[in-house]
């Protein structure tokens, strides 16, 4: 095809598009993709109305003339790629009108092909979606503000985010502010980061006046105040130097209302050019002001909640939450110092005799004296619990003893409670802050431990946390950490100790005992690792591990057609009351094919004190499925005949502490009573810790028929028990 024919065809197509544009009211442009710069070949009247440009300013130019500071360059690149590859797509991008106003433009790229004439064009439909984007932004901004409040962000941060979001919808270099008005009717700057520091300083504390600024006028009139031309407006006469210095040519301001429709401040926008708002602009500003109002309201509520969370209402002193939080922050400075816990022996007596208010008054007065005592140096005092005050000081360690003596001296003066002047016996526990000990929780723990030690002494006492004490606690911590790994590696083994008939010494059953030999720590006593498991929430996992090993052993004997004997397994109260306890037991016995009657659950008698009704329900479930039950350590302080009668158990075990002291007449009387009680209730009585023939003879004389102890068998590995 000759060049002149192509040009003629282009004219025909463009003329056709022009006629289409007259009828088609949606803004659009036609781009020629065959030229490298993708110039606009045609734009309709609706496009000119939307952008403010005319035909001479648009035709032949690349669409990038609509781009500006707020335009996303990545989206612009995507549009160019779609144009070059003739791929349809929909894009949302910030474009600029001729007057510099940004707007959100939805551009739909649609290729136009005329294969019979070998011509290609790209139709770009344009739609102003600023209203939709503003609405979406307001919703998102409200959500962000709520989340910020919940996370504890400062009000100033929230308000600044609101201002910056609003600025994105107005002219480049537009600046937003939030000015709040305090009870004295003076401005306080809520957010003004875009403004010069001089503006912030000048506005802070300025008395609100209707004739000084649009913001003051908007607040007092409770109406929007619009200054389109700051140079010509009477409201700003005499302030031209300031306006020029800040580059302000127009100011719009709307009041911010609280829930009672009372003005609490203003939201303002400052423009670098003379500028008039549209109705939609004012509506948008009022919506922004509403979000500011929400932020102020809920942030102040959050501040009140935090105040309640960090202040002990009864004494007015900071509370333990404040102390822990601030201590963590203060320790970041790396200074020397100490944490101390202070308690008065007389607190409980004063509270009992004069009432709880007197105890609060006592703590308030002690707190006041602690704040005043000790001279200079960073110091923090709080009420850590009812009777304990906590103190943190950054005084150099060499001066700590003198400092503490000054504190004690201030507390030796009598305190007036009611009509009496009382002298207090003060106990102090101290944990030193060192380069090696900067952990807030550890320091609190150490100071509390030292206070406990001080309370063991008579009279006034100050105790420092000692390293030996720390070693014992660290050992427990190491055990707790190693136990987690041990359970995963199945390092916990099971030993069995036979229960025998006292008369014949025949083996009647076994008690399963957990044993642990750690590769790192060596043999760990059950007296150490079982309490550690209970403290660290691992006891249920440990006991389930024991149950699994016992069932595996019983299954092995069953498969080899060896005699089966009942095995007792100790169960903690935490495990016993857990909702999965019985279902897990039932599932495990089914899995190993072992009859539940060969499993006996030994429960400490403390469960009767925890929740007798729930305990009865669990025992009934165990009995229903065929499990045997026993009350362990009977008679060690929690015994109750009434609860024993309610629980469907078959056995009670006489604690070894009684058996080992049978030479005492009173102890023998207790054992005899337990045996008779068991007989009367139709229960078996089993004596633990039988180590001598004399023990065996006395127990037989008292009517006990079953026992376990070193006299008969020591605990043995489960594989050795397999041979019995």
HELIX and SHEET records of a PDB file:
HELIX    1   1 UNK A    3  UNK A   23  1                                  21    
HELIX    2   2 UNK A   45  UNK A   51  1                                   7    
HELIX    3   3 UNK A   55  UNK A   58  1                                   4    
HELIX    4   4 UNK A   63  UNK A   66  5                                   4    
HELIX    5   5 UNK A   73  UNK A   85  1                                  13    
HELIX    6   6 UNK A  115  UNK A  117  5                                   3    
HELIX    7   7 UNK A  130  UNK A  150  1                                  21    
HELIX    8   8 UNK A  155  UNK A  167  1                                  13    
HELIX    9   9 UNK A  197  UNK A  203  1                                   7    
HELIX   10  10 UNK A  214  UNK A  221  1                                   8    
HELIX   11  11 UNK A  234  UNK A  236  5                                   3    
HELIX   12  12 UNK A  240  UNK A  246  1                                   7    
HELIX   13  13 UNK A  279  UNK A  310  1                                  32    
HELIX   14  14 UNK A  320  UNK A  331  1                                  12    
HELIX   15  15 UNK A  347  UNK A  354  1                                   8    
HELIX   16  16 UNK A  356  UNK A  372  1                                  17    
HELIX   17  17 UNK A  397  UNK A  399  5                                   3    
HELIX   18  18 UNK A  400  UNK A  412  1                                  13    
HELIX   19  19 UNK A  440  UNK A  455  1                                  16    
HELIX   20  20 UNK A  467  UNK A  489  1                                  23    
HELIX   21  21 UNK A  526  UNK A  535  1                                  10    
HELIX   22  22 UNK A  539  UNK A  559  1                                  21    
HELIX   23  23 UNK A  573  UNK A  576  1                                   4    
HELIX   24  24 UNK A  581  UNK A  592  1                                  12    
HELIX   25  25 UNK A  596  UNK A  598  5                                   3    
HELIX   26  26 UNK A  607  UNK A  610  1                                   4    
HELIX   27  27 UNK A  612  UNK A  625  1                                  14    
HELIX   28  28 UNK A  641  UNK A  646  1                                   6    
HELIX   29  29 UNK A  656  UNK A  659  1                                   4    
HELIX   30  30 UNK A  665  UNK A  680  1                                  16    
HELIX   31  31 UNK A  693  UNK A  701  1                                   9    
HELIX   32  32 UNK A  718  UNK A  721  1                                   4    
SHEET    1   A 5 UNK A  40  UNK A  43  0                                        
SHEET    2   A 5 UNK A  27  UNK A  31 -1                                        
SHEET    3   A 5 UNK A 119  UNK A 128 -1                                        
SHEET    4   A 5 UNK A 102  UNK A 114 -1                                        
SHEET    5   A 5 UNK A  89  UNK A  96 -1                                        
SHEET    1   B 5 UNK A 187  UNK A 191  0                                        
SHEET    2   B 5 UNK A 175  UNK A 181 -1                                        
SHEET    3   B 5 UNK A 263  UNK A 271 -1                                        
SHEET    4   B 5 UNK A 250  UNK A 257 -1                                        
SHEET    5   B 5 UNK A 225  UNK A 227 -1                                        
SHEET    1   C 6 UNK A 318  UNK A 319  0                                        
SHEET    2   C 6 UNK A 379  UNK A 383  1                                        
SHEET    3   C 6 UNK A 388  UNK A 393 -1                                        
SHEET    4   C 6 UNK A 337  UNK A 344 -1                                        
SHEET    5   C 6 UNK A 426  UNK A 433 -1                                        
SHEET    6   C 6 UNK A 461  UNK A 464  1                                        
SHEET    1   D 2 UNK A 415  UNK A 417  0                                        
SHEET    2   D 2 UNK A 420  UNK A 422 -1                                        
SHEET    1   E 9 UNK A 522  UNK A 524  0                                        
SHEET    2   E 9 UNK A 507  UNK A 518 -1                                        
SHEET    3   E 9 UNK A 492  UNK A 501 -1                                        
SHEET    4   E 9 UNK A 706  UNK A 707 -1                                        
SHEET    5   E 9 UNK A 684  UNK A 687  1                                        
SHEET    6   E 9 UNK A 651  UNK A 654  1                                        
SHEET    7   E 9 UNK A 628  UNK A 634  1                                        
SHEET    8   E 9 UNK A 599  UNK A 604  1                                        
SHEET    9   E 9 UNK A 566  UNK A 571  1                                        
SHEET    1   F 4 UNK A 522  UNK A 524  0                                        
SHEET    2   F 4 UNK A 507  UNK A 518 -1                                        
SHEET    3   F 4 UNK A 492  UNK A 501 -1                                        
SHEET    4   F 4 UNK A 716  UNK A 717 -1                                        
END                                                                             
